[in-house]
Amino acid sequence: MADKKEMKIFTLSEYEEEEQYLNQMARSGYLFEKVTLPGVYHFRKTAPVNMVYRIDFNPKRKEDWDSYKQMYQDYGWTYIQDLNEYSYFCKVAEDEEEANEIFSDNQSRIDMMDRIIRRKMLPIVAIFLCCVIPQAVRMADGMYIDRVSIAFYILWVILIVLYVYLIARSTAGFVRLRKKYEMEK
């Protein structure tokens, strides 16, 4: 049985899509073992299993780690790993949908989403507004003709487009999730 690696990129707001991806891989006979940056997922080949994966974003202090992990274990979840302040958990699926959730209500989901926005999204937007945009303005003022500068400008434009795309996609995802969670309250 061969192990498998796949590269997938999920934005900050696509944690539900990431969970669905991991769930589908387990049903296809590949159990999630770990993810490494930049989005390389490592799987172990097994018989297909109805495994449920959940992701939590809860930056915690070292002294709180044991009680955090124990709380999930008490509810039947197995800890897999932490990456970039996201914690990955799994357990074999049960018949009842509610038994396969790590959140007790939608307000808990909204709280997690707000933590992601404060800890991850706002710093990205701040870097973009304070570093990337001012540098782009400086570059636009002093157009150089040599090939190195032209290549640098092209790379800078690609970076700006990528930043704008990721910020817009994450923001749209957070808006969609907030509406979904508030509708289901």
C-alpha positions in Angstrom: 0.0 0.0 0.0 1.5 3.3 -1.1 1.4 6.5 0.8 0.3 9.6 -1.0 1.1 13.3 -1.0 -1.0 16.0 -2.5 -0.6 19.7 -2.7 -3.7 21.8 -2.0 -4.1 25.4 -1.0 -6.9 26.6 1.2 -7.4 30.2 2.1 -8.0 31.3 5.7 -11.8 31.0 5.3 -11.8 27.6 3.6 -11.3 25.4 6.7 -14.7 23.7 6.0 -13.6 22.8 2.5 -10.3 21.5 3.9 -12.3 19.3 6.3 -14.4 18.0 3.5 -11.3 17.3 1.4 -9.8 15.2 4.3 -13.1 13.4 4.9 -13.3 12.5 1.2 -9.7 11.2 1.1 -10.5 8.9 4.1 -13.5 7.5 2.3 -11.2 6.9 -0.7 -8.8 4.9 1.6 -6.2 7.6 2.5 -6.0 8.6 6.1 -4.6 12.1 6.8 -1.3 12.0 8.7 0.0 15.6 8.5 0.1 18.8 6.4 3.3 20.7 5.8 3.8 24.2 4.3 3.1 25.1 1.6 0.0 22.9 1.7 1.5 19.4 1.2 -0.9 16.8 2.6 0.5 13.5 3.6 -1.8 10.4 3.6 -1.4 6.8 4.6 -3.1 4.2 2.3 -5.7 2.1 4.2 -9.1 0.5 3.6 -11.7 3.2 3.1 -13.1 4.5 6.4 -15.8 7.0 7.3 -13.5 9.3 9.2 -14.5 12.8 10.2 -11.8 15.5 10.4 -12.3 18.8 12.1 -10.1 21.9 12.3 -10.0 24.3 15.2 -8.3 27.7 15.3 -7.5 28.5 18.9 -4.2 30.0 19.7 -3.3 28.7 23.1 -0.5 29.2 25.6 1.7 26.3 26.4 0.3 25.8 29.9 -3.2 25.5 28.4 -2.2 22.9 25.8 -2.8 19.8 27.9 -6.3 20.8 29.0 -7.2 21.8 25.5 -6.1 18.5 24.0 -7.8 16.6 26.8 -11.1 18.3 26.3 -11.2 17.0 22.7 -10.1 13.5 23.7 -12.9 13.4 26.3 -15.3 13.8 23.4 -13.7 11.1 21.3 -11.5 13.2 19.1 -7.9 12.2 18.2 -5.4 15.0 17.9 -3.3 14.8 14.7 -1.2 18.0 14.6 -1.0 21.8 14.9 0.1 23.9 12.0 0.1 27.7 12.0 -2.2 27.8 15.1 -4.8 25.4 13.5 -5.4 22.1 15.3 -6.4 19.0 13.4 -8.6 16.4 15.0 -10.3 13.2 13.7 -12.7 10.5 14.8 -14.7 7.7 13.2 -18.0 9.1 11.9 -21.1 8.4 13.9 -24.7 8.3 12.7 -25.7 11.5 14.3 -24.3 14.6 12.6 -24.1 16.6 15.9 -21.8 13.9 17.4 -19.3 14.7 14.6 -18.9 18.3 15.4 -16.3 19.9 17.7 -18.4 23.0 18.1 -21.5 23.0 20.3 -23.2 25.8 18.5 -22.9 28.3 15.7 -21.8 31.1 18.1 -18.6 29.0 18.8 -18.0 28.8 15.0 -18.4 32.6 14.7 -16.0 33.1 17.6 -13.4 30.9 15.9 -13.9 32.8 12.7 -13.4 36.1 14.5 -10.1 34.7 16.0 -8.9 33.8 12.6 -9.7 37.3 11.3 -8.0 39.0 14.2 -4.9 36.8 14.3 -4.4 36.0 10.6 -6.4 38.2 8.2 -5.8 41.6 9.8 -2.0 41.3 9.8 -2.1 40.2 6.1 -4.2 43.3 5.2 -1.9 45.5 7.3 1.2 44.2 5.5 -0.5 44.8 2.2 -1.6 48.4 3.0 1.6 49.4 4.8 4.3 47.6 2.8 3.2 46.3 -0.5 1.1 49.3 -1.7 3.6 52.0 -0.7 6.4 50.1 -2.5 4.3 49.7 -5.6 3.7 53.5 -5.6 7.4 54.2 -5.3 8.1 51.8 -8.1 5.5 53.4 -10.3 7.2 56.8 -9.8 10.6 55.7 -11.0 10.1 53.6 -14.1 13.4 52.0 -15.1 14.1 50.6 -18.5 16.7 47.9 -17.9 15.7 44.3 -18.0 16.2 43.5 -14.4 13.9 46.3 -13.4 11.2 45.2 -15.8 11.4 41.7 -14.5 11.2 43.1 -10.9 8.1 45.2 -11.9 6.4 42.1 -13.4 7.0 40.1 -10.2 5.8 42.9 -8.1 2.5 43.2 -10.2 2.1 39.4 -9.8 2.5 39.7 -6.0 0.0 42.5 -5.8 -2.6 40.6 -7.9 -2.0 37.5 -5.8 -2.4 39.5 -2.5 -5.6 41.2 -3.8 -7.0 37.8 -4.9 -6.3 36.0 -1.6 -7.6 38.9 0.5 -10.8 39.1 -1.6 -11.3 35.4 -1.6 -10.8 35.1 2.1 -13.1 38.1 2.8 -15.8 36.7 0.6 -15.5 33.3 2.4 -15.7 34.9 5.8 -18.8 36.9 4.8 -20.4 33.6 3.4 -19.6 31.7 6.6 -20.9 34.4 8.9 -24.2 34.5 7.0 -24.4 30.7 7.1 -23.7 30.5 10.8 -26.1 33.4 11.7 -28.9 31.9 9.6 -28.5 28.5 11.4 -28.6 30.0 14.9 
